[in-house]
Amino acid sequence: MKKIIFSKHALEQMRERGAQQHEVEIAIRTGEEFPAKKNRRAFRQNFQYDSQWGNKLYRTKQIVPIVVEDPETLVVVTVYVFYF
């Protein structure tokens, strides 16, 4: 199992968008994988949320990390978060 490393940009985006590090790691390890731009990999995982974001109640939070893979690590370069 490869080590997951977070870029500074990814950590900033996670803070701004409401993603937790453990959610991103779960998305990478167990989520649906699909291709992303620039030969990167994306992963998608839905989480039960049942909370407010931006003064609106949402039931589900979807975490989508974008990853660059090297021989020993998975580097998270950004993270998208969708609420619905």
Buried (B, 14 or more C-beta within 10 A) or exposed (E): EEEBBBBEEBBEBBEEBBBEBEBBBBBBEEBEEEEBEEEBBBBBBBBEBEEEEEEEEBEEBBBBBBBBEEEEEBBBBBBBBEBE
